[in-house]
Amino acid sequence: MMLDFGAGELVVIGVVALVAIGPKELPGVLRAVGKSVGKLRRMAGDFQNQFSDAMRDMELEEARKKVEEMGKQMSDTVADATKDSAVHIDTYLAETASAAKPVTEPAGTEGASPPAPDLPHVPEIAAVSSDQILANVEASIAAIPVAPVAPATTPEAQPQLALEIASPAPKSSS
């Protein structure tokens, strides 16, 4: 957007300005022209910034609309999938309920499952006293067979136990 002036063109403009304006007033006129050019540049920059901001706002608004639209599509898709799943679950439950045989069928009918094996009665924990549990544990321990250990014949074969008892260190008061 800048006007391209070569060195020769600037010299010609300077000579014409010197002749037309005069040497006394030329510095003041050049200062005023410089200020005007600076104002024009600032105005052009402000306009560019405002235009860029407006474009950015429009792009952000478009992006926001796209995101909202995609969110709505996703929520619609999830709602449809949920409805479809609910229909499938309801159908499955209805089919399962109609196919299930009542538990009170006689045992002699065909296709009946075999009776459950008899399992030993397990007492509830709360019904057993702690004394009874302790007696059961002691009886179990007493029932473990213990093999006798032959004593070592030589003193070297007997293990030596050395216990070091350290006296407690005095507490320091701080």
C-alpha positions in Angstrom: 0.0 0.0 0.0 3.0 2.2 0.4 3.9 4.4 -2.6 7.2 3.3 -4.0 9.4 6.2 -4.7 13.0 5.9 -6.0 15.9 8.1 -5.0 15.6 10.2 -8.1 11.9 10.8 -7.6 12.4 11.9 -4.0 15.0 14.4 -5.1 12.7 15.9 -7.7 9.9 16.1 -5.1 12.3 17.8 -2.7 13.4 20.4 -5.2 9.8 21.2 -6.2 8.8 21.5 -2.5 11.9 23.8 -1.8 11.0 26.1 -4.7 7.2 26.1 -4.0 7.3 26.4 -0.2 10.6 28.1 0.4 13.5 27.2 2.7 12.0 28.8 5.8 8.7 27.0 5.9 9.8 23.6 4.5 10.8 22.0 7.9 7.4 22.8 9.4 5.5 21.5 6.3 7.5 18.3 6.3 6.8 17.9 10.1 3.0 18.3 9.4 3.1 15.9 6.5 4.9 13.3 8.6 2.3 13.7 11.4 -0.5 13.3 8.9 1.1 10.2 7.4 1.6 8.7 10.9 -2.1 9.3 11.7 -3.1 7.7 8.4 -1.0 4.6 9.2 -2.4 4.3 12.7 -6.0 4.6 11.3 -5.2 2.0 8.7 -3.7 -0.3 11.5 -6.8 0.2 13.7 -9.1 -0.6 10.8 -7.1 -3.8 10.0 -7.3 -4.8 13.7 -11.0 -4.2 13.9 -11.5 -6.1 10.7 -9.4 -9.0 12.0 -11.3 -9.0 15.3 -14.6 -9.1 13.4 -13.4 -12.0 11.2 -12.1 -13.9 14.3 -15.5 -13.3 16.1 -17.4 -14.6 13.0 -15.1 -17.7 12.9 -15.6 -18.3 16.6 -19.4 -17.9 16.3 -19.4 -20.4 13.3 -17.2 -22.8 15.3 -19.5 -22.5 18.4 -22.6 -23.2 16.2 -20.9 -26.3 14.7 -20.0 -27.6 18.1 -23.5 -27.0 19.4 -24.9 -28.8 16.3 -22.5 -31.8 16.8 -23.4 -31.9 20.5 -27.1 -32.0 19.6 -26.5 -34.8 17.0 -24.5 -36.8 19.6 -27.2 -36.4 22.2 -29.9 -37.4 19.7 -27.8 -40.5 18.7 -27.3 -41.5 22.3 -31.0 -41.0 23.0 -31.9 -43.2 20.0 -29.4 -45.8 21.0 -30.8 -45.8 24.5 -34.3 -46.2 23.2 -33.2 -49.1 20.9 -31.4 -50.8 23.8 -34.5 -50.4 26.1 -36.6 -52.0 23.4 -34.2 -54.9 22.9 -33.9 -55.4 26.7 -37.7 -55.4 27.1 -38.0 -57.9 24.2 -35.4 -60.1 25.7 -37.0 -60.0 29.1 -40.4 -60.8 27.7 -39.0 -63.8 25.6 -37.0 -65.0 28.6 -40.1 -64.8 30.9 -42.3 -66.7 28.4 -39.6 -69.4 27.9 -38.9 -69.9 31.6 -40.5 -73.0 33.1 -42.1 -72.7 36.6 -40.1 -74.1 39.5 -43.0 -76.1 40.8 -43.0 -78.6 38.0 -43.0 -82.3 39.0 -39.6 -84.0 39.1 -40.7 -86.8 36.7 -41.3 -84.6 33.7 -39.0 -84.7 30.7 -36.3 -82.0 30.5 -36.3 -81.4 34.2 -32.9 -80.6 35.7 -31.5 -83.1 38.2 -32.0 -82.4 41.8 -29.2 -80.5 43.6 -26.8 -82.7 45.6 -27.2 -82.8 49.4 -24.6 -80.5 50.9 -23.5 -80.8 54.6 -25.0 -78.3 56.9 -22.6 -75.4 57.7 -23.4 -73.6 60.9 -23.6 -69.9 60.9 -20.6 -68.1 62.4 -22.8 -66.2 64.9 -24.2 -69.5 66.2 -20.8 -70.9 67.3 -19.3 -69.6 70.5 -15.7 -68.6 70.8 -15.1 -71.4 73.4 -16.3 -74.0 70.9 -14.0 -72.5 68.2 -11.0 -72.6 70.6 -11.8 -76.2 71.5 -12.0 -77.2 67.9 -8.6 -75.5 67.1 -6.9 -77.2 70.1 -8.3 -80.6 69.0 -7.1 -80.0 65.5 -3.6 -79.1 66.7 -3.5 -82.2 69.1 -4.4 -84.4 66.1 -1.3 -83.4 64.1 1.2 -86.3 64.3 4.6 -85.2 65.7 7.6 -87.3 64.8 10.2 -87.7 67.6 13.5 -86.1 67.0 16.6 -88.1 67.9 19.0 -86.2 70.1 22.4 -85.4 68.8 25.2 -87.6 70.1 28.1 -85.3 70.0 28.2 -81.9 71.6 29.5 -80.3 68.4 26.3 -81.5 66.6 24.1 -79.7 69.1 23.2 -76.2 68.1 24.5 -73.5 70.4 22.1 -70.8 71.3 23.6 -67.5 72.4 21.2 -64.8 73.6 22.5 -61.4 74.0 20.3 -59.2 76.2 21.1 -55.6 75.9 20.2 -53.3 78.6 17.9 -50.5 77.5 19.6 -47.3 76.7 18.9 -44.4 79.0 16.4 -41.9 77.6 17.8 -38.5 76.9 15.6 -35.7 78.0 15.4 -32.9 75.5 
